[in-house]
Amino acid sequence: MPFITSNASPDLIRTAAKLHHLDDACRLIQGSLGIETEDIAGQFFSGAKAHEWPSLSEVSRRRLLVDYVSTEQRAAHA
């Protein structure tokens, strides 16, 4: 399935940012965008980013998720 960038709406990012578990947020985004592997998410969120997720503000989570989606987009178009 191709990467569907049009589904990366602000509502999707807001909804994912409200989830307490990073894995759940990633699954929601990946399912909505047609991302079939977790490879890039695993690399992007490795280390401190994953451990900090529960304590981040919703705004910080949204910024992080937007950066993650941008990373997925770059990889899909490489």
N, C-alpha and C positions, 0 to 999 in steps of 0.2 A: 504494500500500500504506500503511495507517495506521501511525503510530508505535506500536510495541509496547513499552510501558514495563515490562511484566512480564519481559521478557527482559534487563533491565538488572541482572543478578545480580552479586553480589560476585565470583563466579568469572570472569565475563566481564571485569570491570574488572581483576582480578588478571592474567588472561591477556594482556589488551591492554597493561597496564603493563610487562610483561616484554619486549615487543617493542622492538627497538633503534630502529626507524624509526617516527616519529610517523605517517606516512602509513599504514603497515601497521596500527597501533593503531586509527586512525580508521576504516579500511576494515572491520576486524573488528567494531567497535562498530556502525557504520552498517549493515552487512549483517545483523547479529543483531537490530537494532532496527527494520529496515525503513525506514531513512532513505534517501531517494532522491537527495538532492542534497548537495553538499559545501559549500554556501554558508555555513552557520552555523559549520561547523568551520573554514573558511578565515578567517572573521572572528575566531572565538574564539582560534585558535592563531596569529594573525598576529603578526609582530614577535618579541620576545624569547622568548616561550613556545616557539615552534617551534625556535629556535636552541639553547635550553637543554635540550631534551628528552634528547639523548644523555647529558648529564652529570647529570641529575636522578636522585635515588634512586628506587627502586621505590615507596616510600611517597609521595613527592612526585608521582610520575606518577599514582598512583591517585587522589590528591586532585584533581589537575588533570582527570583523566578523569571523575570524579564531577561536578565543576563543569560540564564540557562537556556531559554527558548532561542535567544539570539545565537548561542553557541550551537544548538541543534540545527538552526537554519543555515549557518555557515558550513557545517559539516555536510548537510544534505546537498548543498550547491557546490561543493568542492569537486 
